[in-house]
Amino acid sequence: MAEPKHGTQPIVIEETPGKKAYCVCGHSADLPYCDGSHSREQTGLAPIVVDVTEAGKKAICQCHRSGNAPWCDGTHSKS
């Protein structure tokens, strides 16, 4: 079983509307999106699936400690 990988900064992207699956294991080759690595690596985790309703800039949490996941809330910068 692989341990999750955690980043230190969010991934900021111009997102489009639609259903999105965001990676929470950190092993995806297509971050911030899930590519199924959580299953292959047997992390015991699953992606966060959301319906993005408006296009625009989004900050996707990579420290995986946000209180508003999958969106970054600045938790990565707090000690």
mmCIF file of the N, C-alpha and C atoms, coordinates in Angstrom:
data_MODEL
# 
_entry.id   MODEL 
# 
loop_
_atom_site.group_PDB 
_atom_site.id 
_atom_site.type_symbol 
_atom_site.label_atom_id 
_atom_site.label_alt_id 
_atom_site.label_comp_id 
_atom_site.label_asym_id 
_atom_site.label_entity_id 
_atom_site.label_seq_id 
_atom_site.pdbx_PDB_ins_code 
_atom_site.Cartn_x 
_atom_site.Cartn_y 
_atom_site.Cartn_z 
_atom_site.occupancy 
_atom_site.B_iso_or_equiv 
_atom_site.pdbx_formal_charge 
_atom_site.auth_seq_id 
_atom_site.auth_comp_id 
_atom_site.auth_asym_id 
_atom_site.auth_atom_id 
_atom_site.pdbx_PDB_model_num 
ATOM 1   N N  . MET A 1 1  ? 0.843   -1.174 0.000   1.00 0.00 ? 1  MET A N  1 
ATOM 2   C CA . MET A 1 1  ? 0.000   0.000  0.000   1.00 0.00 ? 1  MET A CA 1 
ATOM 3   C C  . MET A 1 1  ? 0.886   1.233  0.000   1.00 0.00 ? 1  MET A C  1 
ATOM 4   N N  . ALA A 1 2  ? 0.692   2.104  -0.980  1.00 0.00 ? 2  ALA A N  1 
ATOM 5   C CA . ALA A 1 2  ? 1.475   3.332  -1.091  1.00 0.00 ? 2  ALA A CA 1 
ATOM 6   C C  . ALA A 1 2  ? 0.888   4.429  -0.206  1.00 0.00 ? 2  ALA A C  1 
ATOM 7   N N  . GLU A 1 3  ? 1.765   5.195  0.398   1.00 0.00 ? 3  GLU A N  1 
ATOM 8   C CA . GLU A 1 3  ? 1.341   6.343  1.196   1.00 0.00 ? 3  GLU A CA 1 
ATOM 9   C C  . GLU A 1 3  ? 0.975   7.486  0.260   1.00 0.00 ? 3  GLU A C  1 
ATOM 10  N N  . PRO A 1 4  ? 0.040   8.340  0.643   1.00 0.00 ? 4  PRO A N  1 
ATOM 11  C CA . PRO A 1 4  ? -0.283  9.490  -0.190  1.00 0.00 ? 4  PRO A CA 1 
ATOM 12  C C  . PRO A 1 4  ? 0.905   10.444 -0.294  1.00 0.00 ? 4  PRO A C  1 
ATOM 13  N N  . LYS A 1 5  ? 1.012   11.120 -1.432  1.00 0.00 ? 5  LYS A N  1 
ATOM 14  C CA . LYS A 1 5  ? 2.017   12.159 -1.627  1.00 0.00 ? 5  LYS A CA 1 
ATOM 15  C C  . LYS A 1 5  ? 1.313   13.498 -1.442  1.00 0.00 ? 5  LYS A C  1 
ATOM 16  N N  . HIS A 1 6  ? 1.917   14.377 -0.680  1.00 0.00 ? 6  HIS A N  1 
ATOM 17  C CA . HIS A 1 6  ? 1.329   15.677 -0.432  1.00 0.00 ? 6  HIS A CA 1 
ATOM 18  C C  . HIS A 1 6  ? 2.237   16.769 -0.981  1.00 0.00 ? 6  HIS A C  1 
ATOM 19  N N  . GLY A 1 7  ? 1.627   17.727 -1.662  1.00 0.00 ? 7  GLY A N  1 
ATOM 20  C CA . GLY A 1 7  ? 2.356   18.869 -2.176  1.00 0.00 ? 7  GLY A CA 1 
ATOM 21  C C  . GLY A 1 7  ? 2.415   19.969 -1.130  1.00 0.00 ? 7  GLY A C  1 
ATOM 22  N N  . THR A 1 8  ? 3.122   21.033 -1.460  1.00 0.00 ? 8  THR A N  1 
ATOM 23  C CA . THR A 1 8  ? 3.243   22.155 -0.537  1.00 0.00 ? 8  THR A CA 1 
ATOM 24  C C  . THR A 1 8  ? 2.509   23.395 -1.031  1.00 0.00 ? 8  THR A C  1 
ATOM 25  N N  . GLN A 1 9  ? 2.057   23.383 -2.269  1.00 0.00 ? 9  GLN A N  1 
ATOM 26  C CA . GLN A 1 9  ? 1.340   24.504 -2.863  1.00 0.00 ? 9  GLN A CA 1 
ATOM 27  C C  . GLN A 1 9  ? 0.152   23.968 -3.662  1.00 0.00 ? 9  GLN A C  1 
ATOM 28  N N  . PRO A 1 10 ? -0.902  24.778 -3.804  1.00 0.00 ? 10 PRO A N  1 
ATOM 29  C CA . PRO A 1 10 ? -2.016  24.346 -4.644  1.00 0.00 ? 10 PRO A CA 1 
ATOM 30  C C  . PRO A 1 10 ? -1.623  24.370 -6.119  1.00 0.00 ? 10 PRO A C  1 
ATOM 31  N N  . ILE A 1 11 ? -2.378  23.665 -6.924  1.00 0.00 ? 11 ILE A N  1 
ATOM 32  C CA . ILE A 1 11 ? -2.246  23.750 -8.374  1.00 0.00 ? 11 ILE A CA 1 
ATOM 33  C C  . ILE A 1 11 ? -3.338  24.706 -8.832  1.00 0.00 ? 11 ILE A C  1 
ATOM 34  N N  . VAL A 1 12 ? -2.924  25.806 -9.458  1.00 0.00 ? 12 VAL A N  1 
ATOM 35  C CA . VAL A 1 12 ? -3.873  26.818 -9.922  1.00 0.00 ? 12 VAL A CA 1 
ATOM 36  C C  . VAL A 1 12 ? -4.095  26.606 -11.417 1.00 0.00 ? 12 VAL A C  1 
ATOM 37  N N  . ILE A 1 13 ? -5.372  26.433 -11.786 1.00 0.00 ? 13 ILE A N  1 
ATOM 38  C CA . ILE A 1 13 ? -5.714  26.153 -13.176 1.00 0.00 ? 13 ILE A CA 1 
ATOM 39  C C  . ILE A 1 13 ? -6.911  26.994 -13.611 1.00 0.00 ? 13 ILE A C  1 
ATOM 40  N N  . GLU A 1 14 ? -7.039  27.172 -14.910 1.00 0.00 ? 14 GLU A N  1 
ATOM 41  C CA . GLU A 1 14 ? -8.255  27.731 -15.493 1.00 0.00 ? 14 GLU A CA 1 
ATOM 42  C C  . GLU A 1 14 ? -9.171  26.537 -15.738 1.00 0.00 ? 14 GLU A C  1 
ATOM 43  N N  . GLU A 1 15 ? -10.186 26.424 -14.919 1.00 0.00 ? 15 GLU A N  1 
ATOM 44  C CA . GLU A 1 15 ? -11.070 25.257 -14.972 1.00 0.00 ? 15 GLU A CA 1 
ATOM 45  C C  . GLU A 1 15 ? -12.266 25.537 -15.866 1.00 0.00 ? 15 GLU A C  1 
ATOM 46  N N  . THR A 1 16 ? -12.794 24.491 -16.441 1.00 0.00 ? 16 THR A N  1 
ATOM 47  C CA . THR A 1 16 ? -13.992 24.558 -17.269 1.00 0.00 ? 16 THR A CA 1 
ATOM 48  C C  . THR A 1 16 ? -15.140 23.874 -16.532 1.00 0.00 ? 16 THR A C  1 
ATOM 49  N N  . PRO A 1 17 ? -16.371 24.240 -16.846 1.00 0.00 ? 17 PRO A N  1 
ATOM 50  C CA . PRO A 1 17 ? -17.507 23.592 -16.191 1.00 0.00 ? 17 PRO A CA 1 
ATOM 51  C C  . PRO A 1 17 ? -17.582 22.096 -16.523 1.00 0.00 ? 17 PRO A C  1 
ATOM 52  N N  . GLY A 1 18 ? -18.148 21.342 -15.593 1.00 0.00 ? 18 GLY A N  1 
ATOM 53  C CA . GLY A 1 18 ? -18.348 19.913 -15.784 1.00 0.00 ? 18 GLY A CA 1 
ATOM 54  C C  . GLY A 1 18 ? -17.945 19.131 -14.554 1.00 0.00 ? 18 GLY A C  1 
ATOM 55  N N  . LYS A 1 19 ? -18.196 17.837 -14.596 1.00 0.00 ? 19 LYS A N  1 
ATOM 56  C CA . LYS A 1 19 ? -17.846 16.954 -13.482 1.00 0.00 ? 19 LYS A CA 1 
ATOM 57  C C  . LYS A 1 19 ? -16.350 16.684 -13.519 1.00 0.00 ? 19 LYS A C  1 
ATOM 58  N N  . LYS A 1 20 ? -15.687 16.879 -12.382 1.00 0.00 ? 20 LYS A N  1 
ATOM 59  C CA . LYS A 1 20 ? -14.233 16.709 -12.270 1.00 0.00 ? 20 LYS A CA 1 
ATOM 60  C C  . LYS A 1 20 ? -13.927 15.774 -11.113 1.00 0.00 ? 20 LYS A C  1 
ATOM 61  N N  . ALA A 1 21 ? -12.913 14.959 -11.281 1.00 0.00 ? 21 ALA A N  1 
ATOM 62  C CA . ALA A 1 21 ? -12.424 14.078 -10.215 1.00 0.00 ? 21 ALA A CA 1 
ATOM 63  C C  . ALA A 1 21 ? -11.008 14.525 -9.887  1.00 0.00 ? 21 ALA A C  1 
ATOM 64  N N  . TYR A 1 22 ? -10.837 15.115 -8.699  1.00 0.00 ? 22 TYR A N  1 
ATOM 65  C CA . TYR A 1 22 ? -9.543  15.635 -8.278  1.00 0.00 ? 22 TYR A CA 1 
ATOM 66  C C  . TYR A 1 22 ? -8.811  14.608 -7.420  1.00 0.00 ? 22 TYR A C  1 
ATOM 67  N N  . CYS A 1 23 ? -7.539  14.418 -7.724  1.00 0.00 ? 23 CYS A N  1 
ATOM 68  C CA . CYS A 1 23 ? -6.683  13.446 -7.032  1.00 0.00 ? 23 CYS A CA 1 
ATOM 69  C C  . CYS A 1 23 ? -6.445  13.861 -5.579  1.00 0.00 ? 23 CYS A C  1 
ATOM 70  N N  . VAL A 1 24 ? -6.537  12.906 -4.667  1.00 0.00 ? 24 VAL A N  1 
ATOM 71  C CA . VAL A 1 24 ? -6.165  13.154 -3.273  1.00 0.00 ? 24 VAL A CA 1 
ATOM 72  C C  . VAL A 1 24 ? -5.012  12.260 -2.825  1.00 0.00 ? 24 VAL A C  1 
ATOM 73  N N  . CYS A 1 25 ? -4.586  11.330 -3.676  1.00 0.00 ? 25 CYS A N  1 
ATOM 74  C CA . CYS A 1 25 ? -3.471  10.458 -3.282  1.00 0.00 ? 25 CYS A CA 1 
ATOM 75  C C  . CYS A 1 25 ? -2.127  11.046 -3.685  1.00 0.00 ? 25 CYS A C  1 
ATOM 76  N N  . GLY A 1 26 ? -2.126  11.970 -4.675  1.00 0.00 ? 26 GLY A N  1 
ATOM 77  C CA . GLY A 1 26 ? -0.891  12.597 -5.112  1.00 0.00 ? 26 GLY A CA 1 
ATOM 78  C C  . GLY A 1 26 ? -0.082  11.785 -6.102  1.00 0.00 ? 26 GLY A C  1 
ATOM 79  N N  . HIS A 1 27 ? -0.531  10.602 -6.467  1.00 0.00 ? 27 HIS A N  1 
ATOM 80  C CA . HIS A 1 27 ? 0.223   9.740  -7.377  1.00 0.00 ? 27 HIS A CA 1 
ATOM 81  C C  . HIS A 1 27 ? -0.170  9.912  -8.844  1.00 0.00 ? 27 HIS A C  1 
ATOM 82  N N  . SER A 1 28 ? -1.210  10.665 -9.131  1.00 0.00 ? 28 SER A N  1 
ATOM 83  C CA . SER A 1 28 ? -1.689  10.828 -10.499 1.00 0.00 ? 28 SER A CA 1 
ATOM 84  C C  . SER A 1 28 ? -0.619  11.467 -11.381 1.00 0.00 ? 28 SER A C  1 
ATOM 85  N N  . ALA A 1 29 ? -0.517  10.993 -12.610 1.00 0.00 ? 29 ALA A N  1 
ATOM 86  C CA . ALA A 1 29 ? 0.378   11.602 -13.594 1.00 0.00 ? 29 ALA A CA 1 
ATOM 87  C C  . ALA A 1 29 ? -0.299  12.797 -14.252 1.00 0.00 ? 29 ALA A C  1 
ATOM 88  N N  . ASP A 1 30 ? -1.563  13.038 -13.907 1.00 0.00 ? 30 ASP A N  1 
ATOM 89  C CA . ASP A 1 30 ? -2.349  14.100 -14.521 1.00 0.00 ? 30 ASP A CA 1 
ATOM 90  C C  . ASP A 1 30 ? -2.877  15.073 -13.465 1.00 0.00 ? 30 ASP A C  1 
ATOM 91  N N  . LEU A 1 31 ? -2.061  15.379 -12.430 1.00 0.00 ? 31 LEU A N  1 
ATOM 92  C CA . LEU A 1 31 ? -2.502  16.281 -11.365 1.00 0.00 ? 31 LEU A CA 1 
ATOM 93  C C  . LEU A 1 31 ? -2.975  17.604 -11.935 1.00 0.00 ? 31 LEU A C  1 
ATOM 94  N N  . PRO A 1 32 ? -4.047  18.164 -11.410 1.00 0.00 ? 32 PRO A N  1 
ATOM 95  C CA . PRO A 1 32 ? -4.737  17.802 -10.184 1.00 0.00 ? 32 PRO A CA 1 
ATOM 96  C C  . PRO A 1 32 ? -5.825  16.750 -10.362 1.00 0.00 ? 32 PRO A C  1 
ATOM 97  N N  . TYR A 1 33 ? -5.942  16.201 -11.573 1.00 0.00 ? 33 TYR A N  1 
ATOM 98  C CA . TYR A 1 33 ? -7.012  15.249 -11.848 1.00 0.00 ? 33 TYR A CA 1 
ATOM 99  C C  . TYR A 1 33 ? -6.615  13.822 -11.500 1.00 0.00 ? 33 TYR A C  1 
ATOM 100 N N  . CYS A 1 34 ? -7.605  13.036 -11.155 1.00 0.00 ? 34 CYS A N  1 
ATOM 101 C CA . CYS A 1 34 ? -7.395  11.616 -10.858 1.00 0.00 ? 34 CYS A CA 1 
ATOM 102 C C  . CYS A 1 34 ? -7.175  10.839 -12.147 1.00 0.00 ? 34 CYS A C  1 
ATOM 103 N N  . ASP A 1 35 ? -6.204  9.951  -12.144 1.00 0.00 ? 35 ASP A N  1 
ATOM 104 C CA . ASP A 1 35 ? -5.987  9.050  -13.284 1.00 0.00 ? 35 ASP A CA 1 
ATOM 105 C C  . ASP A 1 35 ? -6.116  7.583  -12.873 1.00 0.00 ? 35 ASP A C  1 
ATOM 106 N N  . GLY A 1 36 ? -6.651  7.339  -11.680 1.00 0.00 ? 36 GLY A N  1 
ATOM 107 C CA . GLY A 1 36 ? -6.830  5.969  -11.200 1.00 0.00 ? 36 GLY A CA 1 
ATOM 108 C C  . GLY A 1 36 ? -5.657  5.428  -10.420 1.00 0.00 ? 36 GLY A C  1 
ATOM 109 N N  . SER A 1 37 ? -4.624  6.239  -10.209 1.00 0.00 ? 37 SER A N  1 
ATOM 110 C CA . SER A 1 37 ? -3.437  5.774  -9.489  1.00 0.00 ? 37 SER A CA 1 
ATOM 111 C C  . SER A 1 37 ? -3.761  5.303  -8.078  1.00 0.00 ? 37 SER A C  1 
ATOM 112 N N  . HIS A 1 38 ? -4.784  5.887  -7.449  1.00 0.00 ? 38 HIS A N  1 
ATOM 113 C CA . HIS A 1 38 ? -5.140  5.476  -6.084  1.00 0.00 ? 38 HIS A CA 1 
ATOM 114 C C  . HIS A 1 38 ? -5.477  3.991  -6.036  1.00 0.00 ? 38 HIS A C  1 
ATOM 115 N N  . SER A 1 39 ? -6.072  3.457  -7.094  1.00 0.00 ? 39 SER A N  1 
ATOM 116 C CA . SER A 1 39 ? -6.385  2.028  -7.153  1.00 0.00 ? 39 SER A CA 1 
ATOM 117 C C  . SER A 1 39 ? -5.144  1.197  -7.436  1.00 0.00 ? 39 SER A C  1 
ATOM 118 N N  . ARG A 1 40 ? -4.370  1.630  -8.434  1.00 0.00 ? 40 ARG A N  1 
ATOM 119 C CA . ARG A 1 40 ? -3.155  0.880  -8.802  1.00 0.00 ? 40 ARG A CA 1 
ATOM 120 C C  . ARG A 1 40 ? -2.148  0.845  -7.660  1.00 0.00 ? 40 ARG A C  1 
ATOM 121 N N  . GLU A 1 41 ? -2.042  1.943  -6.924  1.00 0.00 ? 41 GLU A N  1 
ATOM 122 C CA . GLU A 1 41 ? -1.089  2.040  -5.818  1.00 0.00 ? 41 GLU A CA 1 
ATOM 123 C C  . GLU A 1 41 ? -1.678  1.541  -4.493  1.00 0.00 ? 41 GLU A C  1 
ATOM 124 N N  . GLN A 1 42 ? -2.956  1.182  -4.514  1.00 0.00 ? 42 GLN A N  1 
ATOM 125 C CA . GLN A 1 42 ? -3.659  0.669  -3.327  1.00 0.00 ? 42 GLN A CA 1 
ATOM 126 C C  . GLN A 1 42 ? -3.505  1.625  -2.139  1.00 0.00 ? 42 GLN A C  1 
ATOM 127 N N  . THR A 1 43 ? -3.835  2.896  -2.370  1.00 0.00 ? 43 THR A N  1 
ATOM 128 C CA . THR A 1 43 ? -3.702  3.898  -1.320  1.00 0.00 ? 43 THR A CA 1 
ATOM 129 C C  . THR A 1 43 ? -4.852  3.862  -0.319  1.00 0.00 ? 43 THR A C  1 
ATOM 130 N N  . GLY A 1 44 ? -5.964  3.258  -0.696  1.00 0.00 ? 44 GLY A N  1 
ATOM 131 C CA . GLY A 1 44 ? -7.138  3.265  0.169   1.00 0.00 ? 44 GLY A CA 1 
ATOM 132 C C  . GLY A 1 44 ? -7.905  4.577  0.084   1.00 0.00 ? 44 GLY A C  1 
ATOM 133 N N  . LEU A 1 45 ? -7.528  5.443  -0.844  1.00 0.00 ? 45 LEU A N  1 
ATOM 134 C CA . LEU A 1 45 ? -8.174  6.742  -1.013  1.00 0.00 ? 45 LEU A CA 1 
ATOM 135 C C  . LEU A 1 45 ? -9.005  6.746  -2.284  1.00 0.00 ? 45 LEU A C  1 
ATOM 136 N N  . ALA A 1 46 ? -9.841  7.755  -2.407  1.00 0.00 ? 46 ALA A N  1 
ATOM 137 C CA . ALA A 1 46 ? -10.652 7.942  -3.612  1.00 0.00 ? 46 ALA A CA 1 
ATOM 138 C C  . ALA A 1 46 ? -10.622 9.426  -3.960  1.00 0.00 ? 46 ALA A C  1 
ATOM 139 N N  . PRO A 1 47 ? -10.815 9.763  -5.234  1.00 0.00 ? 47 PRO A N  1 
ATOM 140 C CA . PRO A 1 47 ? -10.789 11.168 -5.622  1.00 0.00 ? 47 PRO A CA 1 
ATOM 141 C C  . PRO A 1 47 ? -11.986 11.926 -5.059  1.00 0.00 ? 47 PRO A C  1 
ATOM 142 N N  . ILE A 1 48 ? -11.863 13.244 -5.042  1.00 0.00 ? 48 ILE A N  1 
ATOM 143 C CA . ILE A 1 48 ? -12.991 14.108 -4.705  1.00 0.00 ? 48 ILE A CA 1 
ATOM 144 C C  . ILE A 1 48 ? -13.641 14.493 -6.024  1.00 0.00 ? 48 ILE A C  1 
ATOM 145 N N  . VAL A 1 49 ? -14.909 14.129 -6.171  1.00 0.00 ? 49 VAL A N  1 
ATOM 146 C CA . VAL A 1 49 ? -15.638 14.411 -7.404  1.00 0.00 ? 49 VAL A CA 1 
ATOM 147 C C  . VAL A 1 49 ? -16.560 15.598 -7.152  1.00 0.00 ? 49 VAL A C  1 
ATOM 148 N N  . VAL A 1 50 ? -16.450 16.610 -8.007  1.00 0.00 ? 50 VAL A N  1 
ATOM 149 C CA . VAL A 1 50 ? -17.286 17.803 -7.884  1.00 0.00 ? 50 VAL A CA 1 
ATOM 150 C C  . VAL A 1 50 ? -17.829 18.192 -9.253  1.00 0.00 ? 50 VAL A C  1 
ATOM 151 N N  . ASP A 1 51 ? -18.934 18.908 -9.241  1.00 0.00 ? 51 ASP A N  1 
ATOM 152 C CA . ASP A 1 51 ? -19.492 19.470 -10.461 1.00 0.00 ? 51 ASP A CA 1 
ATOM 153 C C  . ASP A 1 51 ? -19.134 20.950 -10.486 1.00 0.00 ? 51 ASP A C  1 
ATOM 154 N N  . VAL A 1 52 ? -18.186 21.304 -11.323 1.00 0.00 ? 52 VAL A N  1 
ATOM 155 C CA . VAL A 1 52 ? -17.770 22.693 -11.461 1.00 0.00 ? 52 VAL A CA 1 
ATOM 156 C C  . VAL A 1 52 ? -18.833 23.393 -12.304 1.00 0.00 ? 52 VAL A C  1 
ATOM 157 N N  . THR A 1 53 ? -19.455 24.432 -11.749 1.00 0.00 ? 53 THR A N  1 
ATOM 158 C CA . THR A 1 53 ? -20.562 25.086 -12.441 1.00 0.00 ? 53 THR A CA 1 
ATOM 159 C C  . THR A 1 53 ? -20.136 26.318 -13.226 1.00 0.00 ? 53 THR A C  1 
ATOM 160 N N  . GLU A 1 54 ? -19.012 26.931 -12.846 1.00 0.00 ? 54 GLU A N  1 
ATOM 161 C CA . GLU A 1 54 ? -18.558 28.137 -13.535 1.00 0.00 ? 54 GLU A CA 1 
ATOM 162 C C  . GLU A 1 54 ? -17.099 28.012 -13.939 1.00 0.00 ? 54 GLU A C  1 
ATOM 163 N N  . ALA A 1 55 ? -16.801 28.440 -15.152 1.00 0.00 ? 55 ALA A N  1 
ATOM 164 C CA . ALA A 1 55 ? -15.413 28.474 -15.616 1.00 0.00 ? 55 ALA A CA 1 
ATOM 165 C C  . ALA A 1 55 ? -14.661 29.545 -14.842 1.00 0.00 ? 55 ALA A C  1 
ATOM 166 N N  . GLY A 1 56 ? -13.371 29.334 -14.680 1.00 0.00 ? 56 GLY A N  1 
ATOM 167 C CA . GLY A 1 56 ? -12.552 30.336 -14.023 1.00 0.00 ? 56 GLY A CA 1 
ATOM 168 C C  . GLY A 1 56 ? -11.365 29.730 -13.323 1.00 0.00 ? 56 GLY A C  1 
ATOM 169 N N  . LYS A 1 57 ? -10.559 30.591 -12.716 1.00 0.00 ? 57 LYS A N  1 
ATOM 170 C CA . LYS A 1 57 ? -9.354  30.166 -12.026 1.00 0.00 ? 57 LYS A CA 1 
ATOM 171 C C  . LYS A 1 57 ? -9.722  29.466 -10.728 1.00 0.00 ? 57 LYS A C  1 
ATOM 172 N N  . LYS A 1 58 ? -9.158  28.285 -10.518 1.00 0.00 ? 58 LYS A N  1 
ATOM 173 C CA . LYS A 1 58 ? -9.388  27.497 -9.309  1.00 0.00 ? 58 LYS A CA 1 
ATOM 174 C C  . LYS A 1 58 ? -8.043  27.077 -8.731  1.00 0.00 ? 58 LYS A C  1 
ATOM 175 N N  . ALA A 1 59 ? -7.937  27.093 -7.416  1.00 0.00 ? 59 ALA A N  1 
ATOM 176 C CA . ALA A 1 59 ? -6.736  26.619 -6.721  1.00 0.00 ? 59 ALA A CA 1 
ATOM 177 C C  . ALA A 1 59 ? -7.085  25.286 -6.087  1.00 0.00 ? 59 ALA A C  1 
ATOM 178 N N  . ILE A 1 60 ? -6.487  24.220 -6.608  1.00 0.00 ? 60 ILE A N  1 
ATOM 179 C CA . ILE A 1 60 ? -6.781  22.864 -6.164  1.00 0.00 ? 60 ILE A CA 1 
ATOM 180 C C  . ILE A 1 60 ? -5.777  22.477 -5.081  1.00 0.00 ? 60 ILE A C  1 
ATOM 181 N N  . CYS A 1 61 ? -6.273  22.133 -3.902  1.00 0.00 ? 61 CYS A N  1 
ATOM 182 C CA . CYS A 1 61 ? -5.430  21.776 -2.756  1.00 0.00 ? 61 CYS A CA 1 
ATOM 183 C C  . CYS A 1 61 ? -4.556  20.564 -3.063  1.00 0.00 ? 61 CYS A C  1 
ATOM 184 N N  . GLN A 1 62 ? -3.281  20.655 -2.705  1.00 0.00 ? 62 GLN A N  1 
ATOM 185 C CA . GLN A 1 62 ? -2.362  19.529 -2.851  1.00 0.00 ? 62 GLN A CA 1 
ATOM 186 C C  . GLN A 1 62 ? -1.774  19.081 -1.518  1.00 0.00 ? 62 GLN A C  1 
ATOM 187 N N  . CYS A 1 63 ? -1.983  19.854 -0.446  1.00 0.00 ? 63 CYS A N  1 
ATOM 188 C CA . CYS A 1 63 ? -1.509  19.414 0.875   1.00 0.00 ? 63 CYS A CA 1 
ATOM 189 C C  . CYS A 1 63 ? -2.529  18.459 1.501   1.00 0.00 ? 63 CYS A C  1 
ATOM 190 N N  . HIS A 1 64 ? -3.751  18.472 0.949   1.00 0.00 ? 64 HIS A N  1 
ATOM 191 C CA . HIS A 1 64 ? -4.837  17.585 1.369   1.00 0.00 ? 64 HIS A CA 1 
ATOM 192 C C  . HIS A 1 64 ? -5.262  17.796 2.818   1.00 0.00 ? 64 HIS A C  1 
ATOM 193 N N  . ARG A 1 65 ? -5.120  19.049 3.293   1.00 0.00 ? 65 ARG A N  1 
ATOM 194 C CA . ARG A 1 65 ? -5.572  19.386 4.645   1.00 0.00 ? 65 ARG A CA 1 
ATOM 195 C C  . ARG A 1 65 ? -6.599  20.508 4.632   1.00 0.00 ? 65 ARG A C  1 
ATOM 196 N N  . SER A 1 66 ? -7.005  20.950 3.453   1.00 0.00 ? 66 SER A N  1 
ATOM 197 C CA . SER A 1 66 ? -7.969  22.044 3.336   1.00 0.00 ? 66 SER A CA 1 
ATOM 198 C C  . SER A 1 66 ? -9.292  21.676 3.996   1.00 0.00 ? 66 SER A C  1 
ATOM 199 N N  . GLY A 1 67 ? -9.887  22.650 4.647   1.00 0.00 ? 67 GLY A N  1 
ATOM 200 C CA . GLY A 1 67 ? -11.216 22.459 5.210   1.00 0.00 ? 67 GLY A CA 1 
ATOM 201 C C  . GLY A 1 67 ? -12.298 22.663 4.172   1.00 0.00 ? 67 GLY A C  1 
ATOM 202 N N  . ASN A 1 68 ? -11.899 22.977 2.936   1.00 0.00 ? 68 ASN A N  1 
ATOM 203 C CA . ASN A 1 68 ? -12.836 23.232 1.854   1.00 0.00 ? 68 ASN A CA 1 
ATOM 204 C C  . ASN A 1 68 ? -12.434 22.430 0.613   1.00 0.00 ? 68 ASN A C  1 
ATOM 205 N N  . ALA A 1 69 ? -11.960 21.216 0.807   1.00 0.00 ? 69 ALA A N  1 
ATOM 206 C CA . ALA A 1 69 ? -11.460 20.380 -0.287  1.00 0.00 ? 69 ALA A CA 1 
ATOM 207 C C  . ALA A 1 69 ? -12.536 20.189 -1.349  1.00 0.00 ? 69 ALA A C  1 
ATOM 208 N N  . PRO A 1 70 ? -12.144 20.206 -2.619  1.00 0.00 ? 70 PRO A N  1 
ATOM 209 C CA . PRO A 1 70 ? -10.787 20.159 -3.140  1.00 0.00 ? 70 PRO A CA 1 
ATOM 210 C C  . PRO A 1 70 ? -10.123 21.520 -3.281  1.00 0.00 ? 70 PRO A C  1 
ATOM 211 N N  . TRP A 1 71 ? -10.807 22.578 -2.876  1.00 0.00 ? 71 TRP A N  1 
ATOM 212 C CA . TRP A 1 71 ? -10.284 23.929 -3.059  1.00 0.00 ? 71 TRP A CA 1 
ATOM 213 C C  . TRP A 1 71 ? -9.307  24.286 -1.950  1.00 0.00 ? 71 TRP A C  1 
ATOM 214 N N  . CYS A 1 72 ? -8.262  24.976 -2.313  1.00 0.00 ? 72 CYS A N  1 
ATOM 215 C CA . CYS A 1 72 ? -7.268  25.432 -1.353  1.00 0.00 ? 72 CYS A CA 1 
ATOM 216 C C  . CYS A 1 72 ? -7.860  26.502 -0.451  1.00 0.00 ? 72 CYS A C  1 
ATOM 217 N N  . ASP A 1 73 ? -7.623  26.389 0.857   1.00 0.00 ? 73 ASP A N  1 
ATOM 218 C CA . ASP A 1 73 ? -8.062  27.417 1.799   1.00 0.00 ? 73 ASP A CA 1 
ATOM 219 C C  . ASP A 1 73 ? -6.884  28.053 2.546   1.00 0.00 ? 73 ASP A C  1 
ATOM 220 N N  . GLY A 1 74 ? -5.663  27.795 2.058   1.00 0.00 ? 74 GLY A N  1 
ATOM 221 C CA . GLY A 1 74 ? -4.474  28.385 2.658   1.00 0.00 ? 74 GLY A CA 1 
ATOM 222 C C  . GLY A 1 74 ? -3.869  27.590 3.795   1.00 0.00 ? 74 GLY A C  1 
ATOM 223 N N  . THR A 1 75 ? -4.435  26.426 4.118   1.00 0.00 ? 75 THR A N  1 
ATOM 224 C CA . THR A 1 75 ? -3.938  25.607 5.216   1.00 0.00 ? 75 THR A CA 1 
ATOM 225 C C  . THR A 1 75 ? -2.460  25.257 5.048   1.00 0.00 ? 75 THR A C  1 
ATOM 226 N N  . HIS A 1 76 ? -2.005  25.070 3.800   1.00 0.00 ? 76 HIS A N  1 
ATOM 227 C CA . HIS A 1 76 ? -0.612  24.698 3.544   1.00 0.00 ? 76 HIS A CA 1 
ATOM 228 C C  . HIS A 1 76 ? 0.375   25.732 4.085   1.00 0.00 ? 76 HIS A C  1 
ATOM 229 N N  . SER A 1 77 ? -0.056  26.989 4.208   1.00 0.00 ? 77 SER A N  1 
ATOM 230 C CA . SER A 1 77 ? 0.851   28.038 4.659   1.00 0.00 ? 77 SER A CA 1 
ATOM 231 C C  . SER A 1 77 ? 0.810   28.276 6.159   1.00 0.00 ? 77 SER A C  1 
ATOM 232 N N  . LYS A 1 78 ? -0.006  27.531 6.875   1.00 0.00 ? 78 LYS A N  1 
ATOM 233 C CA . LYS A 1 78 ? -0.121  27.685 8.325   1.00 0.00 ? 78 LYS A CA 1 
ATOM 234 C C  . LYS A 1 78 ? 0.719   26.626 9.017   1.00 0.00 ? 78 LYS A C  1 
ATOM 235 N N  . SER A 1 79 ? 1.408   27.023 10.054  1.00 0.00 ? 79 SER A N  1 
ATOM 236 C CA . SER A 1 79 ? 2.267   26.066 10.803  1.00 0.00 ? 79 SER A CA 1 
ATOM 237 C C  . SER A 1 79 ? 1.465   25.237 11.753  1.00 0.00 ? 79 SER A C  1 
# 
